[in-house]
């Protein structure tokens, strides 16, 4: 079976998710759409997207909720139902854990995390100082913009990153005081003229890239990494974490480094 055939199957499943976000979907439903066995589908889906079908579906639901909160007047309860949640409380808790703001606050702030809250959310430094260094590059002809680089526990850009930094554009980065563990280095860039689209929760992200998983061991210096950004694709899990105030406007900040 070719890589193209596998990707087409995963795309069919993701398209099915998009159309049925409000339904009670199961892995069996998705696997049938992709025309694979449940076991094989789960494996190839993770290989292609970097995360499981269930996590991807959950991310799509939160992404759609972000869009509806900014672009419509639907109540939080209505939105939670439209994206497949039976309980408003469960939806609100999940939304805040993924995005960094409650649904009501996200709507009120237009999808942008206040700078003060972003700084307050920085994790405490570890005792032993260990850095992850690398470089973010753009293919020739791509429009540069501010670049967010974060260290996450999974392949989905959600929740508070373990460490993060903001660059004015593609280039070198450093994530300091990285704790031991296995991490995913995820980067995305928003073009200056895409800010309003990104704030609305739509596809305002210009480019995305990832590296990992990377395992950090005691007394072992991680090798520098290179992350190439490319246009966001249907196969990429959406960016769920709310944009920090100033992202996309040339600001440079960091948590635990840079």
N, C-alpha and C positions, 0 to 999 in steps of 0.2 A: 504494500500500500504506500502510495507516494505522500510526501509532505503536503502537497497541494490538496490531495483528497482529504487528508486528516483535517487540515485547516478549514476546508469547506464544510466539513461535518460539524466542527466546533462553531463556525459562524452560523450554521443553521440553528444550532441549539441556543446560541446567544440571541439570535433574532426571535426565536420562540419565547425566550425570557422577556425580551422587550415588549412583545405583544401581550403577554400574560402576567404582567407584574402584579396585578391585583388578585390573581388566582393562587390556589394552594398547590404549587408545583412540587413535584417530587423528582428525585434523581432518575427514577424509572421513566417519567414523562420526558425528561430532557434526553435521556439515552435513546429512547424510541425515535425522537425527532432527528437525532444524529445518526440513527440506524446502526448503533453499536450495542453490545451488551453493557449492562450497568457497570461492571468492573472495568472493562476496557475503556469505556467512555470517561469514567472518572480519571483514569490514568492519563489518557491522551489530552483531556481538558486541562489538567494541571501542567502537563508538559508544554502546551501551547500558550496558556495564559499566565502561568506562574502561580495559580491559586486553584482552589477546588470549585466545582460548580455551585455548591451551596454558598460559599463566600462571595462568588461573583454575582450571583442572583441577589444576595443581600445588599451588595454594593450598588447594583443597578437600582434597587428600590430606594435606597437613601439618596442616590443621585437624582432620581425623578422627584422625590420629596423636596429636595433643595430647589429644583426648578419651579415646582408648583408654589412653594412658599414665597418666592420672589416675584413670580409673574402672574399669580392669581390671587383672588380674595377668598379662596376656599378656607374653611376652618381647619385647624390642625387635626381635628377628629376626622373630617372628610378626607383629608390628604392621607392620613394613616390608613384609612380603609382602601383608598384608591391604589396604594402601593402594597397592599397585601397583609396589613397588620390587623388582627382582631381586637387588640387592646391598645388604646391611646397611650397608656402608661408605658407599655413595652416599647412602642414605637418611639416615644419621647426619650426614653432611657437609651435606646439603641442609637438614635440620631445624635444625641449629645456625646456619646462615647466615640462615635465615628467622626463627627464634624468639629467638636470642641465647643459648640454652642447648642442651647436648647432650640427647638423649632421656632418658638416665639421670638427668641433673641436673634436667631439667624434672619428671620423676616424683618425684624426691626432694624438690624444693622446692615441689611442688604448683602449679607453673605460674607462680610469682611470681619475678621477677628480683630478687636482693638489691640493696638500695640502693647498696652499695659497688660492685657490678659495673656498675650502671647509670651511676654517676658515672664509673667508669673507662672506660666505653665512649663518653664524650663525645668528639666530634671536636675537633681542635685549631682554634683561632681562625685566621681568615685575617688577612692584614696590613691590608687595607682594610676598614673597618667599614661594613657596609651592612645595614639591617634591613628585614624584612618585617613589617608591622603589619596588624592586622585585628581583627575581632570575631566571636565565635561566639555564635549566637543559637539559642534553642529556640522552637518554635511554642507558642502558648498551650495550657496544659493538660498539657504534657509534664513529666515529673518531672526536676528538675535533678540533676546529679551531677558528680563530678570530670570534667574535660575534658582529654584529651590531644590536643595539636596537634603534628604532626610534618611535616618537609619530606623527601619521598621522591623517589627517581629514577623511580618508576613509580606507577601507580594502586593498587598493592597495599601494604598495611601490613605490610611484612616487612623484616627486616634492620635494621641501625642507621640511624635517620633521620639525614639530614645535619645537621639542627638540630631540637630539640624543646623543648616547654615543657608544664608541667602547671598547669592552673588549678583553683581550688576549685569553679568552676561556670562557666556561660556568661558571656562578657564579653570584654574587650579582651585581645589577646595581642601579643607582640613576639618575633620570632625574629631574634637579632642575629648579626652577622658571617657573613652569608649569602654563600657563594662564587658566582662567576659560573656560570651554567648554566641549564638548564631543569628545573623542579621541580614536584612535585605537593604541595599543602598538604592534608593529610588529618587529620581530627579525629574522635574518637569519645568517647563519654561512657558511664560505667558508673554506674548508680543504686546508692546505698549498699546496698540490700537485694539487689542482684544480684551482690555480690562473690564468693560461693561458686560461683555458676554460671559466672562469668567465669574463675575459677581452674581450673575443671574442663575448660576448653576448649570448653564448649558455648555456646549463644547467650545469654550474659550481657551482651553489649553492648547498652545501651539504645538509643543513637542514633549515627548516623554522618553525616559530611558531608565534602565535598571541594571544592577549588577548583584550577583549573589545567587544563593546565600553565601555569606562570608562568616567563617567561624573564627572568633577571637580567643586565643589561648593565653594563659598567664606567661609573661616573659617572652612572647613571640611577637615580633614586629610584623604586622600585616603588610603585604606588598601593595604598592600604589595601584590604583585601578583606573581604567578609562571607561567613561560612560558616554556613548554616542546617542544624542537625542534625535528623535525622528517624529514625524507627524503622528498624532494619536490615532489609533486604529480601533475598529470594533472589538478586536481581540484583547485590548488593553483594559484592565480593571479601571473604573473611573477614579478620579481624584476626589476624595470625600472630605478631607480636612479643609476647614474654612481657610480662605486666603488671609494671611496676616496683613494688617494695615501697612500699606506701602509696597506690597508685593506687586511687581510689574511696573513700579515707578522708580526704579533705580536705587532702592534702598539696599543696604548691606547690613545683615544682622547675623547672629549665630547663637545657638544654644550649645554649650559645651565646646565651643571652638570657633575658629575662623575669626 
